[in-house]
Amino acid sequence: MEFIAETPLDMHLHLREEEMLSLVTPFSAEQFAGGVVMPNLVEPVDSLDRLRSYRSAIQTACGNAVFHPYMTLFFRDYSRQELMTARDEIIGLKLYPAGITTQSEAGVRDFNRIEKTVALLEELDIPLLIHGETAGFVMDREKEFLPVYERLAGAFPRLRIVMEHITTSEALTLLDRFDNVAATVTLHHLLITLDDMAGDLLRPDLFCKPIAKTPRDREALRRAVLEGHPRLMFGSDSAPHPRHRKECLDCAAGVFSAPVALPALVQLFEEADCLDKLPAFISTNAQRFYRISPPAKNVRLERRPWQVPEHYETVTPFLAEKTIAWRLKPSGSD
Amino acid sequence: MEFIAETPLDMHLHLREEEMLSLVTPFSAEQFAGGVVMPNLVEPVDSLDRLRSYRSAIQTACGNAVFHPYMTLFFRDYSRQELMTARDEIIGLKLYPAGITTQSEAGVRDFNRIEKTVALLEELDIPLLIHGETAGFVMDREKEFLPVYERLAGAFPRLRIVMEHITTSEALTLLDRFDNVAATVTLHHLLITLDDMAGDLLRPDLFCKPIAKTPRDREALRRAVLEGHPRLMFGSDSAPHPRHRKECLDCAAGVFSAPVALPALVQLFEEADCLDKLPAFISTNAQRFYRISPPAKNVRLERRPWQVPEHYETVTPFLAEKTIAWRLKPSGSD
């Protein structure tokens, strides 16, 4: 049995730098036609110069694979001129509240001071991608941030806003209230809850920001995604860390799902008997909301079980040592 | 400045076996006049023979320190004869739901089948200590278990029941409804919430069962303890694991608080300006509820800061590298 993913896209992706970039990028380039690349490097990608050199490093890491890196700039105050110059090379600005996740220290500290740049984004029709969490209690951070989304969506009705990696049923309700708001959903938030991370032994490989939530939240996310909500887009938030940053006393946040993303999604949608809804989630919803035309690329999968490796070099992947019912078909094979 | 803890007791304690027993027992023996020793060893302490040999190993590990190990038997079906023989050597039976925490596989699977033994406990006036969690969502497990406490407390009104290591405001409400119910509270649940474990980087040293809860829960626990609730008793639930079981992909649950317990408690009560309530929490409440007369032992502390070591041999302690305002006074010093 075969499934052909037409121009699949990963709308939220951490590719890192240097050796890690070389290690992880091929997994995304093999499975996807393009991906939205996050700008929270150790030194944030907040200028066109840095963006161009980062894009070039990514392209090198892709080798011969067809993969379009949709670049983002780290949110700060930008001038109209800067944004005018950048708009053809970016898919959007990525906003982090300061200190909320890995390498977000340069993020926004005062949401009352972002309006000038946000107004420019609306005027220039550049999407705003947001990591929407407060600094509150870890299970409530996304819920507490929703009023910020509401305020922005109401005040800038032509601004396209993406709620990144939503994890709660409450976030979903905003989609129904604002046409200019879309959201990405990760693979892992469709599969796990806090129980998987901390219900038995503690699993640092499943520790991420936002933290996995309740069974009720996961069910709400699944239902919305599997029913084909038109403004939900797949974004893996694949975020690799070397083992020494995961198996220690201060473990970094991030789930490295890139190697398993597409096969695990096909399995999830097949199990729910709604493979027909997968193209919207992994491709067409994103193309429509972002108004992008990625390179056509058919990715073929076959229904043949494989066991996910324990490690890829220094990194433990999501679903390590688990068996997935679908696998990528080697290119050129029948 | 000095504080004299009169006959302090740790009413919930894991002393382990072999090398770990030798490493950790002296910390408790130095600070406390006695402690309730948990029976969930790799092979549960569920016979008088095993209990006696375990007690003897503990006494050896105490060296010359005055420390009374209050022994518990692992809950199973016991005959009247067994309990009659054991009652003078135990402080109670410890009940674990099966699979709920470290080495609890031999625990109770069906709460409808425990009544015969529970009735014997009531008749023989042997307390029942319970790890009260369901197998539900990790943040809700204690709350979901409360009906079991209620049922037992109502059906066996003369049975003394101890809710071990309570973590939620809801558990506190049971104390007001049932005179035959008391509870232990740990140091770490008075100090941390889930935020400390997973709100920034992930901290396996703070991972425990029951998991740390919300700020609201912590405040309720603190208030009840600091106001001197007469049926709340200190029980550290100190639970050491070697670093290789904590800094890995499947981290064991347990906070090793024994080395810091008494100094950190004095600091907490002093900061809240209610040192006068500390004796009830760390000694007299337990003596009254359990009707025990531990060996008189004054433990002297002085207000002099010390930095908690990063490790004690193979184990990372609670509050590692933090500074505590109070320290134990070397015996014999002024």
Interface residues (C-beta under 8 A of the other chain):
Chain A: F137 V138 M139 T193 L194 D195 M197 A198 G199 L201 L202 R203 P204 D205 F207 I211 T214 P215 K246 E247 C248 L249 D250 C251 A252 A253 T316
Chain B: F137 V138 M139 T193 L194 D195 M197 A198 G199 L201 L202 R203 P204 D205 F207 I211 T214 P215 K246 E247 C248 L249 D250 C251 A252 A253 T316
